[in-house]
Amino acid sequence: MKRVILRKDLLSKQEYHERYGIARPTINRMIDEGKLIVERISGIDYIKI
């Protein structure tokens, strides 16, 4: 049986942009400044909410 872990505490940058209306360049700057916590899975950054 396949095991799947559903993480409801992570959003992609696009999902974060759509939910909170923050521009993608601003999201990238917030990540660089350490204001947003990011978890990288398979080379894709997910923002921890």
FENZI-V776005 format. One record per backbone hydrogen bond with DSSP energy under -0.5 kcal/mol. CO is the residue of the C=O (numbers start at 1). NH is the residue of the N-H. If there is no record, write none. Layout:
BEGIN
co:CO nh:NH
co:CO nh:NH
END
This chain:
BEGIN
co:2 nh:4
co:4 nh:6
co:5 nh:7
co:6 nh:8
co:7 nh:10
co:9 nh:49
co:11 nh:47
co:12 nh:16
co:13 nh:17
co:14 nh:18
co:15 nh:19
co:16 nh:20
co:17 nh:21
co:23 nh:27
co:24 nh:28
co:25 nh:29
co:26 nh:30
co:27 nh:31
co:28 nh:32
co:29 nh:33
co:30 nh:34
co:30 nh:35
co:30 nh:36
co:31 nh:34
co:37 nh:48
co:39 nh:41
co:39 nh:46
co:41 nh:44
co:44 nh:41
co:45 nh:13
co:46 nh:39
co:47 nh:11
END
